[in-house]
């Protein structure tokens, strides 16, 4: 019985660790995506300004 409980605790801890890593990876991914989006918006604004002579 003790072995089963230890196994379950170990499994739960491993799952928790992998979920923590997944969460961190997701945060890093979203941060990099938002940086890309910002660059895209800035370059789009510059291109629009050149084409239309408007200041955005």
PDB file of N, CA, C, O and CB in Angstrom:
ATOM      1  N   UNK A   1       0.829  -1.203   0.000  1.00  0.00           N
ATOM      2  CA  UNK A   1       0.000   0.000   0.000  1.00  0.00           C
ATOM      3  C   UNK A   1       0.872   1.266   0.000  1.00  0.00           C
ATOM      4  O   UNK A   1       0.601   2.230  -0.716  1.00  0.00           O
ATOM      5  CB  UNK A   1      -0.943  -0.001   1.223  1.00  0.00           C
ATOM      6  N   UNK A   2       1.915   1.229   0.817  1.00  0.00           N
ATOM      7  CA  UNK A   2       2.817   2.380   0.899  1.00  0.00           C
ATOM      8  C   UNK A   2       3.470   2.652  -0.459  1.00  0.00           C
ATOM      9  O   UNK A   2       3.641   3.806  -0.851  1.00  0.00           O
ATOM     10  CB  UNK A   2       3.901   2.141   1.974  1.00  0.00           C
ATOM     11  N   UNK A   3       3.832   1.580  -1.173  1.00  0.00           N
ATOM     12  CA  UNK A   3       4.461   1.722  -2.497  1.00  0.00           C
ATOM     13  C   UNK A   3       3.506   2.417  -3.462  1.00  0.00           C
ATOM     14  O   UNK A   3       3.917   3.274  -4.244  1.00  0.00           O
ATOM     15  CB  UNK A   3       4.878   0.337  -3.060  1.00  0.00           C
ATOM     16  N   UNK A   4       2.241   2.046  -3.401  1.00  0.00           N
ATOM     17  CA  UNK A   4       1.242   2.631  -4.305  1.00  0.00           C
ATOM     18  C   UNK A   4       1.109   4.123  -4.031  1.00  0.00           C
ATOM     19  O   UNK A   4       1.074   4.926  -4.964  1.00  0.00           O
ATOM     20  CB  UNK A   4      -0.134   1.928  -4.143  1.00  0.00           C
ATOM     21  N   UNK A   5       1.035   4.498  -2.763  1.00  0.00           N
ATOM     22  CA  UNK A   5       0.913   5.907  -2.383  1.00  0.00           C
ATOM     23  C   UNK A   5       2.151   6.675  -2.836  1.00  0.00           C
ATOM     24  O   UNK A   5       2.027   7.782  -3.360  1.00  0.00           O
ATOM     25  CB  UNK A   5       0.717   6.052  -0.852  1.00  0.00           C
ATOM     26  N   UNK A   6       3.335   6.110  -2.644  1.00  0.00           N
ATOM     27  CA  UNK A   6       4.576   6.763  -3.091  1.00  0.00           C
ATOM     28  C   UNK A   6       4.567   6.953  -4.602  1.00  0.00           C
ATOM     29  O   UNK A   6       4.964   8.003  -5.109  1.00  0.00           O
ATOM     30  CB  UNK A   6       5.811   5.936  -2.668  1.00  0.00           C
ATOM     31  N   UNK A   7       4.108   5.920  -5.320  1.00  0.00           N
ATOM     32  CA  UNK A   7       4.039   5.987  -6.776  1.00  0.00           C
ATOM     33  C   UNK A   7       3.095   7.113  -7.219  1.00  0.00           C
ATOM     34  O   UNK A   7       3.421   7.886  -8.120  1.00  0.00           O
ATOM     35  CB  UNK A   7       3.572   4.635  -7.355  1.00  0.00           C
ATOM     36  N   UNK A   8       1.928   7.194  -6.579  1.00  0.00           N
ATOM     37  CA  UNK A   8       0.953   8.232  -6.927  1.00  0.00           C
ATOM     38  C   UNK A   8       1.524   9.617  -6.629  1.00  0.00           C
ATOM     39  O   UNK A   8       1.372  10.536  -7.433  1.00  0.00           O
ATOM     40  CB  UNK A   8      -0.371   8.019  -6.154  1.00  0.00           C
ATOM     41  N   UNK A   9       2.179   9.770  -5.479  1.00  0.00           N
ATOM     42  CA  UNK A   9       2.778  11.062  -5.122  1.00  0.00           C
ATOM     43  C   UNK A   9       3.853  11.454  -6.134  1.00  0.00           C
ATOM     44  O   UNK A   9       3.934  12.610  -6.550  1.00  0.00           O
ATOM     45  CB  UNK A   9       3.380  11.007  -3.700  1.00  0.00           C
ATOM     46  N   UNK A  10       4.666  10.493  -6.518  1.00  0.00           N
ATOM     47  CA  UNK A  10       5.723  10.748  -7.493  1.00  0.00           C
ATOM     48  C   UNK A  10       5.115  11.166  -8.840  1.00  0.00           C
ATOM     49  O   UNK A  10       5.588  12.103  -9.484  1.00  0.00           O
ATOM     50  CB  UNK A  10       6.615   9.490  -7.668  1.00  0.00           C
ATOM     51  N   UNK A  11       4.071  10.462  -9.246  1.00  0.00           N
ATOM     52  CA  UNK A  11       3.396  10.767 -10.508  1.00  0.00           C
ATOM     53  C   UNK A  11       2.806  12.174 -10.485  1.00  0.00           C
ATOM     54  O   UNK A  11       2.937  12.934 -11.444  1.00  0.00           O
ATOM     55  CB  UNK A  11       2.293   9.737 -10.791  1.00  0.00           C
ATOM     56  N   UNK A  12       2.155  12.504  -9.373  1.00  0.00           N
ATOM     57  CA  UNK A  12       1.550  13.829  -9.245  1.00  0.00           C
ATOM     58  C   UNK A  12       2.626  14.923  -9.275  1.00  0.00           C
ATOM     59  O   UNK A  12       2.429  15.972  -9.888  1.00  0.00           O
ATOM     60  CB  UNK A  12       0.729  13.920  -7.940  1.00  0.00           C
ATOM     61  N   UNK A  13       3.750  14.678  -8.617  1.00  0.00           N
ATOM     62  CA  UNK A  13       4.839  15.659  -8.592  1.00  0.00           C
ATOM     63  C   UNK A  13       5.422  15.840  -9.997  1.00  0.00           C
ATOM     64  O   UNK A  13       5.692  16.962 -10.426  1.00  0.00           O
ATOM     65  CB  UNK A  13       5.949  15.217  -7.599  1.00  0.00           C
ATOM     66  N   UNK A  14       5.611  14.729 -10.703  1.00  0.00           N
ATOM     67  CA  UNK A  14       6.134  14.804 -12.077  1.00  0.00           C
ATOM     68  C   UNK A  14       5.184  15.586 -12.968  1.00  0.00           C
ATOM     69  O   UNK A  14       5.605  16.404 -13.786  1.00  0.00           O
ATOM     70  CB  UNK A  14       6.356  13.390 -12.656  1.00  0.00           C
ATOM     71  N   UNK A  15       3.886  15.320 -12.795  1.00  0.00           N
ATOM     72  CA  UNK A  15       2.865  16.012 -13.590  1.00  0.00           C
ATOM     73  C   UNK A  15       2.904  17.509 -13.288  1.00  0.00           C
ATOM     74  O   UNK A  15       2.855  18.333 -14.201  1.00  0.00           O
ATOM     75  CB  UNK A  15       1.448  15.433 -13.299  1.00  0.00           C
ATOM     76  N   UNK A  16       2.993  17.853 -12.016  1.00  0.00           N
ATOM     77  CA  UNK A  16       3.036  19.260 -11.595  1.00  0.00           C
ATOM     78  C   UNK A  16       4.270  19.945 -12.193  1.00  0.00           C
ATOM     79  O   UNK A  16       4.174  21.066 -12.691  1.00  0.00           O
ATOM     80  CB  UNK A  16       3.051  19.371 -10.039  1.00  0.00           C
ATOM     81  N   UNK A  17       5.420  19.281 -12.145  1.00  0.00           N
ATOM     82  CA  UNK A  17       6.646  19.850 -12.710  1.00  0.00           C
ATOM     83  C   UNK A  17       6.510  20.081 -14.206  1.00  0.00           C
ATOM     84  O   UNK A  17       6.907  21.130 -14.714  1.00  0.00           O
ATOM     85  CB  UNK A  17       7.836  18.934 -12.431  1.00  0.00           C
ATOM     86  N   UNK A  18       5.953  19.110 -14.912  1.00  0.00           N
ATOM     87  CA  UNK A  18       5.826  19.262 -16.363  1.00  0.00           C
ATOM     88  C   UNK A  18       4.830  20.365 -16.700  1.00  0.00           C
ATOM     89  O   UNK A  18       5.012  21.081 -17.685  1.00  0.00           O
ATOM     90  CB  UNK A  18       5.390  17.934 -17.012  1.00  0.00           C
ATOM     91  N   UNK A  19       3.771  20.513 -15.887  1.00  0.00           N
ATOM     92  CA  UNK A  19       2.816  21.588 -16.127  1.00  0.00           C
ATOM     93  C   UNK A  19       3.463  22.952 -15.873  1.00  0.00           C
ATOM     94  O   UNK A  19       3.178  23.913 -16.588  1.00  0.00           O
ATOM     95  CB  UNK A  19       1.575  21.409 -15.236  1.00  0.00           C
ATOM     96  N   UNK A  20       4.331  23.044 -14.859  1.00  0.00           N
ATOM     97  CA  UNK A  20       5.056  24.291 -14.598  1.00  0.00           C
ATOM     98  C   UNK A  20       5.925  24.652 -15.801  1.00  0.00           C
ATOM     99  O   UNK A  20       5.947  25.803 -16.237  1.00  0.00           O
ATOM    100  CB  UNK A  20       5.927  24.163 -13.321  1.00  0.00           C
ATOM    101  N   UNK A  21       6.637  23.663 -16.331  1.00  0.00           N
ATOM    102  CA  UNK A  21       7.500  23.903 -17.496  1.00  0.00           C
ATOM    103  C   UNK A  21       6.663  24.309 -18.697  1.00  0.00           C
ATOM    104  O   UNK A  21       7.054  25.197 -19.454  1.00  0.00           O
ATOM    105  CB  UNK A  21       8.335  22.648 -17.829  1.00  0.00           C
ATOM    106  N   UNK A  22       5.505  23.661 -18.879  1.00  0.00           N
ATOM    107  CA  UNK A  22       4.612  23.978 -19.990  1.00  0.00           C
ATOM    108  C   UNK A  22       4.127  25.423 -19.866  1.00  0.00           C
ATOM    109  O   UNK A  22       4.093  26.163 -20.849  1.00  0.00           O
ATOM    110  CB  UNK A  22       3.407  22.999 -20.026  1.00  0.00           C
ATOM    111  N   UNK A  23       3.752  25.815 -18.643  1.00  0.00           N
ATOM    112  CA  UNK A  23       3.285  27.181 -18.399  1.00  0.00           C
ATOM    113  C   UNK A  23       4.359  28.203 -18.719  1.00  0.00           C
ATOM    114  O   UNK A  23       4.088  29.221 -19.356  1.00  0.00           O
ATOM    115  CB  UNK A  23       2.839  27.339 -16.954  1.00  0.00           C
ATOM    116  N   UNK A  24       5.577  27.932 -18.278  1.00  0.00           N
ATOM    117  CA  UNK A  24       6.688  28.856 -18.550  1.00  0.00           C
ATOM    118  C   UNK A  24       6.948  28.947 -20.048  1.00  0.00           C
ATOM    119  O   UNK A  24       7.162  30.038 -20.575  1.00  0.00           O
ATOM    120  CB  UNK A  24       7.970  28.404 -17.812  1.00  0.00           C
ATOM    121  N   UNK A  25       6.932  27.826 -20.726  1.00  0.00           N
ATOM    122  CA  UNK A  25       7.177  27.814 -22.167  1.00  0.00           C
ATOM    123  C   UNK A  25       6.094  28.612 -22.890  1.00  0.00           C
ATOM    124  O   UNK A  25       6.379  29.338 -23.843  1.00  0.00           O
ATOM    125  CB  UNK A  25       7.227  26.363 -22.702  1.00  0.00           C
ATOM    126  N   UNK A  26       4.856  28.472 -22.432  1.00  0.00           N
ATOM    127  CA  UNK A  26       3.747  29.198 -23.052  1.00  0.00           C
ATOM    128  C   UNK A  26       3.910  30.702 -22.857  1.00  0.00           C
ATOM    129  O   UNK A  26       3.661  31.479 -23.779  1.00  0.00           O
ATOM    130  CB  UNK A  26       2.403  28.730 -22.468  1.00  0.00           C
ATOM    131  N   UNK A  27       4.327  31.115 -21.659  1.00  0.00           N
ATOM    132  CA  UNK A  27       4.527  32.535 -21.383  1.00  0.00           C
ATOM    133  C   UNK A  27       5.620  33.091 -22.287  1.00  0.00           C
ATOM    134  O   UNK A  27       5.454  34.164 -22.867  1.00  0.00           O
ATOM    135  CB  UNK A  27       4.887  32.760 -19.898  1.00  0.00           C
ATOM    136  N   UNK A  28       6.726  32.383 -22.411  1.00  0.00           N
ATOM    137  CA  UNK A  28       7.831  32.820 -23.267  1.00  0.00           C
ATOM    138  C   UNK A  28       7.358  32.906 -24.714  1.00  0.00           C
ATOM    139  O   UNK A  28       7.692  33.854 -25.425  1.00  0.00           O
ATOM    140  CB  UNK A  28       9.040  31.853 -23.147  1.00  0.00           C
ATOM    141  N   UNK A  29       6.575  31.909 -25.151  1.00  0.00           N
ATOM    142  CA  UNK A  29       6.052  31.887 -26.518  1.00  0.00           C
ATOM    143  C   UNK A  29       5.177  33.109 -26.772  1.00  0.00           C
ATOM    144  O   UNK A  29       5.333  33.789 -27.787  1.00  0.00           O
ATOM    145  CB  UNK A  29       5.252  30.595 -26.773  1.00  0.00           C
ATOM    146  N   UNK A  30       4.257  33.387 -25.850  1.00  0.00           N
ATOM    147  CA  UNK A  30       3.370  34.536 -26.040  1.00  0.00           C
ATOM    148  C   UNK A  30       4.129  35.851 -26.022  1.00  0.00           C
ATOM    149  O   UNK A  30       3.806  36.769 -26.775  1.00  0.00           O
ATOM    150  CB  UNK A  30       2.297  34.553 -24.970  1.00  0.00           C
ATOM    151  N   UNK A  31       5.145  35.945 -25.158  1.00  0.00           N
ATOM    152  CA  UNK A  31       5.953  37.169 -25.121  1.00  0.00           C
ATOM    153  C   UNK A  31       6.645  37.374 -26.457  1.00  0.00           C
ATOM    154  O   UNK A  31       6.687  38.493 -26.968  1.00  0.00           O
ATOM    155  CB  UNK A  31       6.995  37.109 -23.981  1.00  0.00           C
ATOM    156  N   UNK A  32       7.193  36.297 -27.033  1.00  0.00           N
ATOM    157  CA  UNK A  32       7.880  36.443 -28.318  1.00  0.00           C
ATOM    158  C   UNK A  32       6.883  36.765 -29.426  1.00  0.00           C
ATOM    159  O   UNK A  32       7.197  37.529 -30.339  1.00  0.00           O
ATOM    160  CB  UNK A  32       8.663  35.161 -28.663  1.00  0.00           C
ATOM    161  N   UNK A  33       5.687  36.190 -29.353  1.00  0.00           N
ATOM    162  CA  UNK A  33       4.663  36.468 -30.361  1.00  0.00           C
ATOM    163  C   UNK A  33       4.217  37.927 -30.276  1.00  0.00           C
ATOM    164  O   UNK A  33       4.042  38.576 -31.307  1.00  0.00           O
ATOM    165  CB  UNK A  33       3.453  35.524 -30.183  1.00  0.00           C
ATOM    166  N   UNK A  34       4.031  38.446 -29.074  1.00  0.00           N
ATOM    167  CA  UNK A  34       3.574  39.837 -28.955  1.00  0.00           C
ATOM    168  C   UNK A  34       4.654  40.785 -29.461  1.00  0.00           C
ATOM    169  O   UNK A  34       4.341  41.827 -30.037  1.00  0.00           O
ATOM    170  CB  UNK A  34       3.206  40.174 -27.487  1.00  0.00           C
ATOM    171  N   UNK A  35       5.919  40.437 -29.254  1.00  0.00           N
ATOM    172  CA  UNK A  35       7.013  41.266 -29.772  1.00  0.00           C
ATOM    173  C   UNK A  35       6.976  41.269 -31.299  1.00  0.00           C
ATOM    174  O   UNK A  35       7.195  42.306 -31.925  1.00  0.00           O
ATOM    175  CB  UNK A  35       8.391  40.751 -29.259  1.00  0.00           C
ATOM    176  N   UNK A  36       6.702  40.114 -31.896  1.00  0.00           N
ATOM    177  CA  UNK A  36       6.608  40.022 -33.354  1.00  0.00           C
ATOM    178  C   UNK A  36       5.445  40.850 -33.867  1.00  0.00           C
ATOM    179  O   UNK A  36       5.573  41.561 -34.863  1.00  0.00           O
ATOM    180  CB  UNK A  36       6.452  38.563 -33.798  1.00  0.00           C
ATOM    181  N   UNK A  37       4.315  40.759 -33.189  1.00  0.00           N
ATOM    182  CA  UNK A  37       3.132  41.523 -33.598  1.00  0.00           C
ATOM    183  C   UNK A  37       3.414  43.012 -33.540  1.00  0.00           C
ATOM    184  O   UNK A  37       3.023  43.763 -34.433  1.00  0.00           O
ATOM    185  CB  UNK A  37       1.926  41.180 -32.710  1.00  0.00           C
ATOM    186  N   UNK A  38       4.101  43.439 -32.474  1.00  0.00           N
ATOM    187  CA  UNK A  38       4.441  44.858 -32.350  1.00  0.00           C
ATOM    188  C   UNK A  38       5.282  45.303 -33.537  1.00  0.00           C
ATOM    189  O   UNK A  38       5.025  46.353 -34.126  1.00  0.00           O
ATOM    190  CB  UNK A  38       5.192  45.128 -31.031  1.00  0.00           C
ATOM    191  N   UNK A  39       6.283  44.508 -33.885  1.00  0.00           N
ATOM    192  CA  UNK A  39       7.150  44.847 -35.022  1.00  0.00           C
ATOM    193  C   UNK A  39       6.328  44.934 -36.304  1.00  0.00           C
ATOM    194  O   UNK A  39       6.532  45.829 -37.123  1.00  0.00           O
ATOM    195  CB  UNK A  39       8.281  43.800 -35.181  1.00  0.00           C
ATOM    196  N   UNK A  40       5.400  43.997 -36.468  1.00  0.00           N
ATOM    197  CA  UNK A  40       4.565  43.964 -37.662  1.00  0.00           C
ATOM    198  C   UNK A  40       3.719  45.232 -37.747  1.00  0.00           C
ATOM    199  O   UNK A  40       3.600  45.834 -38.814  1.00  0.00           O
ATOM    200  CB  UNK A  40       3.662  42.712 -37.661  1.00  0.00           C
ATOM    201  N   UNK A  41       3.136  45.634 -36.626  1.00  0.00           N
ATOM    202  CA  UNK A  41       2.291  46.830 -36.589  1.00  0.00           C
ATOM    203  C   UNK A  41       3.125  48.073 -36.892  1.00  0.00           C
ATOM    204  O   UNK A  41       2.697  48.935 -37.659  1.00  0.00           O
ATOM    205  CB  UNK A  41       1.597  46.969 -35.210  1.00  0.00           C
ATOM    206  N   UNK A  42       4.312  48.168 -36.293  1.00  0.00           N
ATOM    207  CA  UNK A  42       5.187  49.323 -36.510  1.00  0.00           C
ATOM    208  C   UNK A  42       5.590  49.414 -37.988  1.00  0.00           C
ATOM    209  O   UNK A  42       5.539  50.490 -38.583  1.00  0.00           O
ATOM    210  CB  UNK A  42       6.450  49.227 -35.611  1.00  0.00           C
ATOM    211  N   UNK A  43       5.991  48.273 -38.578  1.00  0.00           N
ATOM    212  CA  UNK A  43       6.409  48.314 -39.985  1.00  0.00           C
ATOM    213  C   UNK A  43       5.216  48.606 -40.895  1.00  0.00           C
ATOM    214  O   UNK A  43       5.377  49.277 -41.914  1.00  0.00           O
ATOM    215  CB  UNK A  43       7.073  46.979 -40.391  1.00  0.00           C
ATOM    216  N   UNK A  44       4.033  48.120 -40.551  1.00  0.00           N
ATOM    217  CA  UNK A  44       2.834  48.413 -41.331  1.00  0.00           C
ATOM    218  C   UNK A  44       2.531  49.912 -41.276  1.00  0.00           C
ATOM    219  O   UNK A  44       2.204  50.523 -42.293  1.00  0.00           O
ATOM    220  CB  UNK A  44       1.627  47.593 -40.809  1.00  0.00           C
ATOM    221  N   UNK A  45       2.643  50.497 -40.080  1.00  0.00           N
ATOM    222  CA  UNK A  45       2.401  51.935 -39.907  1.00  0.00           C
ATOM    223  C   UNK A  45       3.387  52.757 -40.730  1.00  0.00           C
ATOM    224  O   UNK A  45       3.011  53.748 -41.356  1.00  0.00           O
ATOM    225  CB  UNK A  45       2.504  52.323 -38.422  1.00  0.00           C
ATOM    226  N   UNK A  46       4.668  52.331 -40.723  1.00  0.00           N
ATOM    227  CA  UNK A  46       5.682  53.055 -41.499  1.00  0.00           C
ATOM    228  C   UNK A  46       5.365  52.983 -42.988  1.00  0.00           C
ATOM    229  O   UNK A  46       5.446  53.987 -43.696  1.00  0.00           O
ATOM    230  CB  UNK A  46       7.092  52.482 -41.225  1.00  0.00           C
ATOM    231  N   UNK A  47       5.005  51.796 -43.457  1.00  0.00           N
ATOM    232  CA  UNK A  47       4.682  51.609 -44.870  1.00  0.00           C
ATOM    233  C   UNK A  47       3.447  52.445 -45.239  1.00  0.00           C
ATOM    234  O   UNK A  47       3.411  53.068 -46.300  1.00  0.00           O
ATOM    235  CB  UNK A  47       4.438  50.103 -45.180  1.00  0.00           C
ATOM    236  N   UNK A  48       2.460  52.454 -44.379  1.00  0.00           N
ATOM    237  CA  UNK A  48       1.230  53.218 -44.628  1.00  0.00           C
ATOM    238  C   UNK A  48       1.550  54.721 -44.695  1.00  0.00           C
ATOM    239  O   UNK A  48       1.058  55.441 -45.563  1.00  0.00           O
ATOM    240  CB  UNK A  48       0.169  52.934 -43.514  1.00  0.00           C
ATOM    241  N   UNK A  49       2.387  55.165 -43.753  1.00  0.00           N
ATOM    242  CA  UNK A  49       2.777  56.577 -43.703  1.00  0.00           C
ATOM    243  C   UNK A  49       3.483  56.990 -44.991  1.00  0.00           C
ATOM    244  O   UNK A  49       3.209  58.052 -45.549  1.00  0.00           O
ATOM    245  CB  UNK A  49       3.688  56.844 -42.490  1.00  0.00           C
ATOM    246  N   UNK A  50       4.399  56.135 -45.458  1.00  0.00           N
ATOM    247  CA  UNK A  50       5.118  56.434 -46.705  1.00  0.00           C
ATOM    248  C   UNK A  50       4.150  56.506 -47.884  1.00  0.00           C
ATOM    249  O   UNK A  50       4.243  57.402 -48.722  1.00  0.00           O
ATOM    250  CB  UNK A  50       6.202  55.368 -46.974  1.00  0.00           C
ATOM    251  N   UNK A  51       3.239  55.572 -47.937  1.00  0.00           N
ATOM    252  CA  UNK A  51       2.324  55.478 -49.072  1.00  0.00           C
ATOM    253  C   UNK A  51       1.318  56.624 -49.087  1.00  0.00           C
ATOM    254  O   UNK A  51       1.044  57.191 -50.145  1.00  0.00           O
ATOM    255  CB  UNK A  51       1.590  54.148 -49.041  1.00  0.00           C
ATOM    256  N   UNK A  52       0.773  56.966 -47.942  1.00  0.00           N
ATOM    257  CA  UNK A  52      -0.316  57.939 -47.873  1.00  0.00           C
ATOM    258  C   UNK A  52       0.105  59.306 -47.357  1.00  0.00           C
ATOM    259  O   UNK A  52      -0.686  60.249 -47.386  1.00  0.00           O
ATOM    260  CB  UNK A  52      -1.401  57.408 -47.007  1.00  0.00           C
ATOM    261  N   UNK A  53       1.326  59.422 -46.893  1.00  0.00           N
ATOM    262  CA  UNK A  53       1.819  60.693 -46.377  1.00  0.00           C
ATOM    263  C   UNK A  53       1.129  61.105 -45.076  1.00  0.00           C
ATOM    264  O   UNK A  53       1.156  62.276 -44.698  1.00  0.00           O
ATOM    265  CB  UNK A  53       1.631  61.772 -47.417  1.00  0.00           C
ATOM    266  N   UNK A  54       0.516  60.143 -44.398  1.00  0.00           N
ATOM    267  CA  UNK A  54      -0.174  60.445 -43.133  1.00  0.00           C
ATOM    268  C   UNK A  54       0.754  60.098 -41.969  1.00  0.00           C
ATOM    269  O   UNK A  54       1.587  59.197 -42.067  1.00  0.00           O
ATOM    270  CB  UNK A  54      -1.529  59.652 -43.019  1.00  0.00           C
ATOM    271  N   UNK A  55       0.594  60.814 -40.893  1.00  0.00           N
ATOM    272  CA  UNK A  55       1.382  60.496 -39.696  1.00  0.00           C
ATOM    273  C   UNK A  55       0.477  59.772 -38.719  1.00  0.00           C
ATOM    274  O   UNK A  55      -0.541  60.299 -38.270  1.00  0.00           O
ATOM    275  CB  UNK A  55       1.996  61.787 -39.044  1.00  0.00           C
ATOM    276  N   UNK A  56       0.871  58.564 -38.406  1.00  0.00           N
ATOM    277  CA  UNK A  56       0.060  57.751 -37.493  1.00  0.00           C
ATOM    278  C   UNK A  56       0.675  57.762 -36.111  1.00  0.00           C
ATOM    279  O   UNK A  56       0.143  57.137 -35.194  1.00  0.00           O
ATOM    280  CB  UNK A  56      -0.073  56.304 -38.008  1.00  0.00           C
TER     281      UNK A  56
END
